[in-house]
Amino acid sequence: MAMDKLTEEFYELECSHLKPEVRVSTDKLGEILDDEFYEFGSSGGLIKRSHYNEDHPLNPDPMEIKSFTVHELGPAAVLTTYQIHNQKTGKLTNRSSVWKKRESGWKLFFHQGTVSTNEVFQ
């Protein structure tokens, strides 16, 4: 399926923080995350930007994005929704992200992961 330019741009941004080498690097994550970033993790916990300053590595398992969509919220904000398939564990999670446009480019402002038992975005 061909993606329009906006969808392709945000698909690449989402893929950027799923790369194993980024998920274990405080510096590389810092380039993606907004200073005000927070997340409701698939574990149910609240994670703030400052947690990643304390060497909070993410799971580096290979992951595949499915059913990716982009919703423009305005000229400087975008919502992405999709499902992640962890290729090592088989775990499915529904994901949503809010990206905000900053002077330095698009930054991940909010993220949520919810464990799923099936492919809900079919």
Number of C-alpha atoms within 10 A of each C-alpha: 3 6 11 8 9 12 16 15 12 19 18 11 16 19 12 16 19 21 15 16 13 19 19 18 16 17 13 14 22 16 16 20 19 19 14 12 18 19 19 16 15 15 9 12 9 12 16 15 19 13 13 18 14 9 12 15 16 17 13 15 14 13 21 13 19 16 13 19 17 19 13 13 12 9 8 12 17 20 18 19 19 20 26 23 18 17 12 10 10 10 14 23 22 23 20 21 19 21 27 20 15 11 7 7 11 20 22 26 21 20 19 19 20 17 16 16 10 12 14 12 12 7
